[in-house]
Amino acid sequence: MNVKYNPLRHVPDPSIQTYFMVVLFSVWSITFGLIAIFWLGFIGYNILTSILVHLAILVPIAFTNAVFIDAERDGENWLKEWREEQSNYKLVLNRLKTKNLVLWDPNKEA
């Protein structure tokens, strides 16, 4: 999980690279912990446990693949789009918080 070698190198902002690496680290740590608990025998074997352990392997693989493909796909464009979306969202929230905002009530006006 080195940013120099994985597709997160296409993300220009180091703080977002770090965020994604911490999320992936956490997901994989939980996965390996669950697998270790299963192999050490702390969890008894049954079909449900087997399905959960297999899903605990497949879901992080799919998640990591999705993050890497998304980082590779657009290069820097997705970061610009994400920041623009965040600024638009903040603009809407700020407009809703304004004190001089008056909602039109047709029952009072009519």
C-alpha distance (Angstrom), angle and dihedral (degrees) to the residues before:
residue distance angle dihedral
M1 . . .
N2 3.76 . .
V3 3.79 116.4 .
K4 3.80 90.4 -144.5
Y5 3.80 90.7 64.9
N6 3.80 106.9 28.3
P7 3.83 126.6 73.3
L8 3.81 92.7 -100.1
R9 3.80 86.3 83.2
H10 3.82 86.1 83.0
V11 3.81 89.4 66.4
P12 3.80 105.2 91.1
D13 3.81 97.7 -160.0
P14 3.84 112.0 81.2
S15 3.81 92.8 -157.6
I16 3.81 91.7 58.4
Q17 3.81 90.2 45.0
T18 3.79 88.1 53.8
Y19 3.79 91.9 47.3
F20 3.79 92.5 53.5
M21 3.80 91.9 45.2
V22 3.82 91.6 51.5
V23 3.81 91.3 48.8
L24 3.80 92.0 48.9
F25 3.82 90.7 45.2
S26 3.80 90.8 52.5
V27 3.80 93.5 47.7
W28 3.80 92.6 49.5
S29 3.82 93.4 44.3
I30 3.80 90.9 54.5
T31 3.80 89.9 46.3
F32 3.79 94.4 51.2
G33 3.80 90.7 44.6
L34 3.81 91.3 53.8
I35 3.80 91.4 47.6
A36 3.82 91.3 49.0
I37 3.80 91.8 49.6
F38 3.80 89.4 50.9
W39 3.81 95.0 47.5
L40 3.81 92.9 46.0
G41 3.78 89.0 56.7
F42 3.81 99.8 -115.7
I43 3.79 88.4 126.1
G44 3.78 116.2 53.7
Y45 3.79 118.6 -126.3
N46 3.77 120.1 -103.0
I47 3.78 135.6 134.5
L48 3.82 95.0 -93.4
T49 3.81 92.3 51.0
S50 3.78 90.7 48.1
I51 3.81 91.2 51.5
L52 3.82 91.4 48.3
V53 3.81 92.9 49.5
H54 3.80 91.5 48.8
L55 3.81 90.8 47.9
A56 3.81 88.8 47.8
I57 3.79 86.3 61.4
L58 3.81 99.4 40.8
V59 3.81 99.5 43.9
P60 3.85 95.9 55.8
I61 3.80 90.0 46.3
A62 3.81 90.2 53.5
F63 3.83 91.8 43.3
T64 3.80 93.2 50.2
N65 3.79 90.8 46.6
A66 3.81 91.1 50.8
V67 3.82 92.2 50.2
F68 3.81 92.4 48.2
I69 3.81 94.6 45.9
D70 3.81 90.9 48.5
A71 3.80 91.5 49.7
E72 3.81 91.0 49.1
R73 3.78 97.2 41.7
D74 3.77 102.7 71.3
G75 3.77 102.2 11.0
E76 3.77 104.4 -152.9
N77 3.81 98.0 -9.5
W78 3.79 96.0 84.0
L79 3.80 91.1 56.0
K80 3.80 91.4 53.6
E81 3.80 90.8 47.9
W82 3.80 91.6 47.9
R83 3.81 92.9 50.5
E84 3.81 90.9 47.7
E85 3.80 90.4 50.2
Q86 3.82 90.7 49.6
S87 3.80 92.4 49.7
N88 3.82 90.8 49.1
Y89 3.80 90.1 49.8
K90 3.82 91.3 50.3
L91 3.80 89.8 48.5
V92 3.80 91.1 55.3
L93 3.81 91.6 46.6
N94 3.80 91.6 50.0
R95 3.80 91.2 50.2
L96 3.78 90.5 52.2
K97 3.82 91.2 50.9
T98 3.80 96.0 53.6
K99 3.79 114.2 117.0
N100 3.79 95.6 -143.1
L101 3.78 92.5 59.8
V102 3.80 108.8 120.8
L103 3.76 120.4 -167.6
W104 3.76 114.6 -145.8
D105 3.78 112.5 -118.0
P106 3.81 110.3 -167.8
N107 3.82 91.4 -164.3
K108 3.82 91.9 62.7
E109 3.79 95.6 38.6
A110 3.80 98.6 46.1
